[in-house]
């Protein structure tokens, strides 16, 4: 059984193998360095090694370059000669091969659709996605709590919009039980939801929701499948990208059982542009992220953060990253020099060279590395020549991507959007029962498909009628029954986990 991953050659003449121990791959890692110094190739090499060891991988492809993992490298490719020379220098036999890849895409174009539900996202992460104030986050939390108690499933944004309309229409009654809720705060949240819809973020919410088991598959030949999230378009909405990654980390933490120190991880995540996870995040959220990062390794999950500067990762989280690959940092300014010194101080020194000088001087494809040793202590820092990848370097053609998707084990599973009886339909049904207006009956099955064709996802004429007051009618209907129902729903709320996402009781 493979016990480690060969990453490259270090030491004198680059002949000392530098290896990532599989049993310590769940103790997280860092890949850092300036633009153009080789971080993407390092990420590709690590993903290949984990896959060969039977470990599933999930990574974000922010430039489209990592799609090449699906195809073998070629002797006709431009980098071939340089790769052969590098392989000979570090004592490696270069054999090209492709790897089992599953493409994912929130927008459902460059990969299989990735969805979660509003309920699973939870109020905390959704508040960050919408950039809500503390008061507005409190109102959103009330809406979630009330939906849980009333048995109203929140699946997509339309469900949440209907629930918020109910809260606004019954603000005085809701405030008496849960604290002050103002229509102004609800209105601010609704406006943020419209902005999210216009940016395409509504595509993230719906059913069928992603099953985590589909990210943790092993191919028939025993290789771990590599899930690649197409993030080039997603990066245009950095807050959506960051929120999705935080949701994924939280879901894994809450759903997976404890495994302790296993021989190899169940899954390894690579979070590119990691600074987006932490930029402008409130301290409460950072504390929760730190808690998850610290404890998720006992679930058999490793996380590698990829960023330009180690300082992009908060210090408490950075301290937990035991496996490190540091590509070159440029020191053009006083701040750059300070960052360089701080980065060097985090490594166990090597008497053969000064760490800060090595970080400054390593060339493209070379890095300063430190991997955990068998007893879990940090290894001595080494200047390492990263091994060449076995798969194709760079993007693949749309035809090759389509072929890979057709052969995927999840092909067809997530392609068709489901529409079941959720909060919006149930609120509309109660409205019809309360008003006796048959024209306000629940929308037919094709209603959501009709509304999705609109640019901003607004209600159709069939939803609003001539007055366009769908939200008001929902609130009015509930006002009659809410006062006598609100005290009888205790104990029905759904338990939510450390990052506010849904905790599924087993």
N, C-alpha and C positions, 0 to 999 in steps of 0.2 A: 504493500500500500504506500502511495506517495505521502511523505510526511512534510514536504516543504515545496516551495515554488522558487525556481531559479530566476532571479531578477536581473543579475548582471555580474560583471567581474570587477573586483576591487583590489586594493593592495598594490604592491609593486608589480608593474607590468599588467595590471588588471587580470591577474590569474587566480585571485582568491575569490571563490564563489560567494556571492551575497544572496542569502535565501530568506524568504518569508516563511516562518513556521506555520503550518496550517492550524495547529492547535492554539496559536496566538493570533490568528487572523481576525478573531472576534473581539480583539482588544483595540480595535479601531486604528485608523491611520491618517496620514496627511500627505498629500502630494502638492507641493507648492513651487512657485517659480514665476519669473517674468514671462510675458507673452513671447512665444516663439522659441522657448528653451527646451521643449520636448515633453511637456506634461501629458499631452494627448497620447503619445506613444507609450509612455510609462503606464498610463491608465489601461491602454490596450493590452500591454504585456501582462499586467496583473490580472485582468479579466481572463485572458487566455490561460494563464497558469491555474487559476481557480477552476475554470471550466474543465480543464484536463484532469483535475483532482476530484471531479464530481461535485463541485460546489456551485449552486445556482448564483447568478449575478444579476443585479439590476443597476443600470447606469443611465444617466442623462446625457444625450448627445446634443450639445448646444451648437455645434458647427456642422453637423452632418458627417463628420470624418469617421466616426466610430462604426458606421454601418458596414465598413469594410470587414469587420469581424466575421461576417457571414460567408465570405469568399476567401479562398487561399491566395496568398501572395503570388507574384509572378516574376519569373526571371526576366521578362521583357519590361518590367516596370523600371522607372528611373532610379529608385533607391537601391536596386538589387546589388550593384557592385559594392556600394558602401556598406550594405548589410552583410555581404559575404566577408568583407574585410573586418568588420566589427566582430562577427561571429568567430572568425579565426583568432582574433586577438584575445578573446575571452575564453577560448577553448570550447566552443559550442558548435554542434552540427546543425546547420540551418535547414529545416525541412518545412516547406510551405503547406498550410492546410487551412480549411475553413472551420467554423464552429457553429453549433446549433444556436440559432438566434430567433428571438421573437420580437417583432417590432410593435411598439405601442405609441399611441398619439392621442392626446386629449381631444384634438380636433377631428380624429377619425380619418385622416387622409394619408399620412405617411406610416400608419400602423393601425393595429386594432384599437378600437375606442377604449378609453380609460374613463370610467365613471365611478362616482360615489354618490351617496345621497346627502341631502342637506342635514338629515338627522345624524348621519355618521360623521360628517365634518364637525358638527358641534358648534356652539356659539362662540367659543374662544377663538378658534382658528378662523371661523367665518368673519368674526369682528376684525381680525387682522387683515384678512383679504379685502374687506371693505374699508379699512382704515377708519374705524369708528372711534369716537371719543369714549371715555369711560362711562359717561351717562348713557350713550347710545348702546354700548355693549350691554349695560344692565337691562335696557328695554328688550334687546334681542334675546337675552337669557330668559326673561319673563315669557316671551313668545314661545321659546322652546319648552319651558316648563309647562306652560298651559297646554301646548299641543300634546305633550306626554300624558298629562292628566285627563285630557278630553279624548284620548285615543285617536288623534288626527295625525296620520303619518306624513312627515315632511320629506318628500322625495326630491322634487325639483324646485326651482326658484318660484314657479307659479304657486306652489303650495305655501311657500314662505310668504309670498306677497299677500295671499288670502288671509293667512294667519295674522300678519301685521295689520291688515285692514280691520280684522275683528278686534284686535287689541286697541287700535285707535278709536273705534266706534264705542268701545266699552271702557275708555280710559279711567273714568272715575271709579267704576266697580273693581277693575283690575288693580288700580292703585291702592284701594282699601286693603287688599290682601297682600300684595307684593311690593308695595312702595310706589313712589311717584312715577307715573308713566304719562308722558305728554304727547299729544298728537304731533307736536313739532319734532320731537325725537323720532317718532315713527316715520314722519315724512322725510326726514334726513336719511334714514335707512333705506326707504323706498327709492329715493333718488340715487343712492349708491348702487342699489341693485340694478337700476336701469343702465347705469354706466357699465356695470359688470356684464350685463347682457349685450350691450353694444360692442364690447371688446371680445365677445365670443366665450366668455367665462361660463355662461349658462350651460355649455356643452359638457362641462365637468359633472353636472348633476343630473341624475336620472338612473334608470334601471334598464338592463341588469347591471348591478354594481360589480366592481372588480372583486374577484375572489383571490385572496392572497396566495392560495395554493397554486394558482396559475403563474405566480412569479417565482415559485420554488420547485420547478419541475426538473427532472433529470432525463436526458435523452436515452433511448434504448441502448446505446453503446456505453452508457455510464457517465457520459460527460454532462456537466451541469449546463442547463440552458442559460443563455445570456439575454436578458430582457433589456431592450434599448428603447428608451423614451425619446421620441423625436421632439427636441426642445428648441430647435432653431426659431420656429415661429413663436413658440411659447415664451421665449426670452423677451419678446416685445411686451409681455405683461409680467414683469419680474415678480410682482407680489403674488400673482396666481401660481407661478412656478414654485416660489418658496413655500406657499401654503400647501400645495400638493405634496411636496417632499416632507413637510412636517406632519401632514396627515398620514402619509405612508409609514413614517417612523413610529407614530403613535399607534396606528392600527397593529403593526407588527408587535409592538411592546405589549399591547393589551390582549392580543389573541393567542400568541404563541406560548406554549408551556415552558417552564423552567427546564433547562437541560444541564446546567452547570458547565464544567470544563469538558467539552467534547473533543474528539480527535480532529474534527474539522467543523467549520460553521455550517449552519443550515442555509444561510443566505448572506451575501456581502453586497452592500449598497455603496455606490459611488456618487457623491453629490457634487457635481461640477458647479462652478460659480458659487461656492459655499457662502461667500459673504452676504448673498441675498437672503440667506436664512436668518441673519442676525441684524442686518441694517434696520435701524429705526424700531427694532423690536423692544417692547416694554420689558422692564426687569422681571416682572412676574412671568412673562413668557420665556425669557432666557433661563430663568430658574427651572422651569418645567422641562425645557429642552435639555438642560444639563442633567436633570434627574433621569430622563429617558435614556440619554446617551450613556450614563453611568450604569444603568441597570439592564439595558437591552442586551448586553453581551452575554448575560446569563441565560438569555433566550436563544443563544446560538446565532446572533446576528452581528455582523461587523459593519462598521460605517467608515468609509474613507472620504474625507473632505478634500476637494480639489479647489485651490484658490491661488492667487498670485503671491500674497504675503501671509506668513503665519499669523501675523497680527490681525488678520481679518476674522479669525476665530477667537471668541472670548477666552480669556485665560483659563477659567475653570474647566472649559471643555477641551482646550488645547492640551491641558495637563493629562487628559485621559487618552491621548492619541499615542500609542506605544510604537507604531511602525511608521517610519518617516522617510520620504523621498523628497529632498530639497534640491530643485534645479536652481539655476543661476538667479541671483538677485542683483539688480543694477544699483549702484550707489552714486547717483549723480547729484543728489542734494543732501543737505544736512539731515533731513528726515529719513531719506533712504539709508544713509550711513547708520543712523540710530536703529532702524528696522533690521539692518544687516547684523549689527552687534547683538541685538535681542534674539534674533533667530539663531545665531551661533551659540549663545549661552544656553539654549535648551538641549544641546547635544552633549553626550559623554565624550570628552575630548580624546583626540588621538595624538600621541607625542610626535608623530611623523610630520604633522603639518598644522597650521593655524586654521581652525574651522571657518572663521569669518573670511579669510583670504580664499579658501577653497570654494565657499559658496559664491563669492564674487567672480572667481576665475573659471569655473567649470564651463565647458563648451556645450553646444547643442547635443543632446543625446547622452550627456554625462550628468551626474548628480552626486550630491552628498547624501548618503543613506545611513540609516540606523534602524535595525530590526530587533525585536525582542529575542533574547537568548532563551535556551530551554527552561531556565528557572524563572523566566518572566522579567528579567532585568534588562534595561536598554543596552543594546550592543554598542560597541565603540564605533564612532563615526568613521566612515570610509568614503573616499572618492571612488565612485562606481561608474563604469561604462554600462549603460542599460542595454540589455540584449535586444536584438531586432525582433519585431513581431513576425509570427508565422502567417498571420492573415493579411489580407489586402490593406495597404495603407491608404486611407482616404475614402471618399464616398463611393457609393455604387450607383448603377443606373436605375431609373424608375422601373424598368422591366425586370431587373434582378430583384429589386425590392418586392415587386408584386409576386414574383415566383416564390420567394421566401415566405411571404404572407399566406399564399395558397397552401403551402405545405405545413403551416403552423398547427400545433395541436389545439389551438383555440380558434382556428378559422371558423367563422360563422357564429361563434358563441355570443359575441358582444355586438355584432353588427346591427341587429334590429333593436330599436328602442322600444321598451315595453311601456304600456300605459294602463295602470291599474287604478283602483278606487283609493284615492289618497285624500289629503287634506282639502285640496281645492274642490274635488267632486263632492266630498261629504259636506263641506260648508255650503256649496250650492244647493245640495239636496235639502239641507235644513232650511235654507232660505225659501225654497219652494214650498216646503211643508208649512212654514210659519206664515207666509204671505198668501198662500193659495194661488200663486201665479204660476201656471204651468209653463209659461214661456221661460222661466228661470230654471228649468230642469237641468240636470248635469249634462255637460257637453258630450256629444257623440265621440266614438273612438278616434275619428279622424280629426278632432278639433285641435289637438296639440300639433299634429303635423301641419295643419293650416297655419297656426300661429307661428310655427318655427320658420315658415317661409318669409315672414316679415322681417325687415332689417333690424328693428329694435325689439322684436319679440313682444310687442304690445298686444292687448286684447283685440280680438276680432269684433266685427259688428254683431256677430251672433252672440258673443259673450256679453257685450255691454248693452245691447238694445239701443234704442234711439237716444237714450239719455246718457249712456256711457258711464253709469254709476254702479258697475259690478261690485267694487270694493265696499261702497256704502251699503248696498243691499245686504251683503254678508254680515256686516256689523249690526245692522238693524235687526236682522233675524235673530242673532245671538243675544241681543240685549234682553229679549223677553224671557229667555230660559237660563241665562248665565247665573243670575243671582241665586237660584235655587239649586243649581248643579254644582257650583264651585266648591261647596263644602263637602261633597260626597265622593270626590275623586281621589282622596288621599291614598298614597301607597301605589298608584299606578304609574308614577313617573319612571322614566328609563334612567338607569344608572349611567353616568358619563365618567370617562376616565381622566387621566392626568392632564391631557391636552384638550379636554372638552369634547372628545369624540365619543361615539357610542361604545359602551362596554357590553359585549354580548355575554349574557350569563350562560354558563355551560351546565 
